[in-house]
């Protein structure tokens, strides 16, 4: 389990500092789009097929699978409070799941869903949902 | 000895910069349209009928009172989002990941996300700072605009 360092907790303390770093980082954003799902967060490469299988596995605590609530391709959330996942950046999806797993982001269902996921399962799920059609977009050119 | 001062000075400078919204129109101080108190779960459970009379417009709110978002206002308010969400493939750092695509998410999801950032129950330094400046109506407006976007 190569969990992320406790940057979250430290971030509370050094929030202004992190904020400064975040600002300093503004201006870039290399869109270097190499191959598929290779993670910079220390996760293994994601595998779409395995992710699709995993997405239908019922969570022990909730009795729900990913697709039960987010839709088969991640684009039909059961409830408006659930996000669309289809086509979302895989590395953001990985980040979100790691945050839920590690207790740094909380949601009644998601915290339980993610609690026992391995790094590989998270990478696979992210790869699968990122590969689906999307209804999302960034804000480039929307104004 | 001088180092703490240097750090303090640079932090102060950064914070001062951060407090200047990149786009002027972002702060059209919306009159404080506070939502009706949302924590009425216990009351409504006791006597739905009288509770309904007492609070004519209060739906059985699950999320912060459902304000009607104005997408035109949201368009203005979201110029400040472009620095990160308006750049294709823009990456957050520490940790590194591309910031999420948020156009096209549901208004409810977006409202919840911004509200949680504002409260600090969802954590991200930049997003928490951004959300601090938004009223409930601002958040509803932003959510209305973003949710109407299509790929």
Interface residues (C-beta under 8 A of the other chain):
Chain A: X4 X7 X8 X11 X12 X15 X16 X17 X18 X19 X20 X21 X22 X23 X25 X26 X28 X29 X30 X31 X32 X33 X40 X41 X77 X80 X81 X82 X83 X84 X87 X88 X89 X91 X92 X94 X95 X104 X105 X106 X134 X135 X136 X137 X138 X139 X140 X141 X142 X143
Chain B: X10 X11 X14 X15 X17 X18 X62 X63 X75 X78 X79 X81 X82 X83 X84 X85 X86 X87 X88 X89 X90 X91 X92 X93 X94 X95 X96 X97 X98 X99 X100 X101 X102 X103 X104 X105 X106 X107 X108 X109 X112 X121 X122 X123 X125 X126 X128 X129 X146 X149 X150 X151
